Amino acid sequence: MSYIYNWVKNLVCFYLLLTIVLHLLPKKSYRKYVRFFSGMLLAILIVSPALSLLGDEEALRQKIRQAEFFQEMDNIKLDTEHLELAQKERYLREYEEALGMDISRMAEEKQLDAQGVEVRLTEGYQVESIEMEVSLKEEGSLFMQKASYAEGGQEYPQVYELRQELMEYYRLNEGQISIVIM
């Protein structure tokens, strides 16, 4: 009788523990793995009294350890993929910032003061677009004037030259570069 009582007690404890674990999971995407693994354990818990009567309890324990090992390997694989993705995103942002500083330096060479430079890259680290705000420098001081430059660069030749240099250097077309004069 105590054997059945222990068996029922183990099943109840398992369900309580499973409920707690499912509510504490940080992401819902992990639930399918936990439910799969817990389903395997539940099947083993239900069948364990019959197997212990047959005397093959050690083989059952070995299979449980093996299932735990493979579940842990799957969890490690998921964590590694998440870390690789986060690291790639970080590298992408840092590269965008470095390109922004480089473009600001190019603007300085054209006697322009870059107020803000935003560079967007593709996942393959290719420049997708450049957006920037510049102001014109005039003899040591900043000359602020809101306008957009005319086609052909007649009104603001420095901005036109900068745009052409960016197009050539980063192999972009006109639609990928936006320069606003402040």
Buried (B, 14 or more C-beta within 10 A) or exposed (E): EEEEEEBEEBEEEBEEEBEEBBEEEEEEEBEEBBBEBBEBBBEBBEEBEEEEEEEEEEEBEEEBEEBEEEBEEEBEEBEEEEEEEEEEEEEBEEBBEEBBEBBBEBBEEBBBBBBEBBBEBEEEEEBBBBBBBBBBBEEEEEEEEEEEBEEEBEEBEBBBBBBEBBBEEBEBEEEBBEBBBB
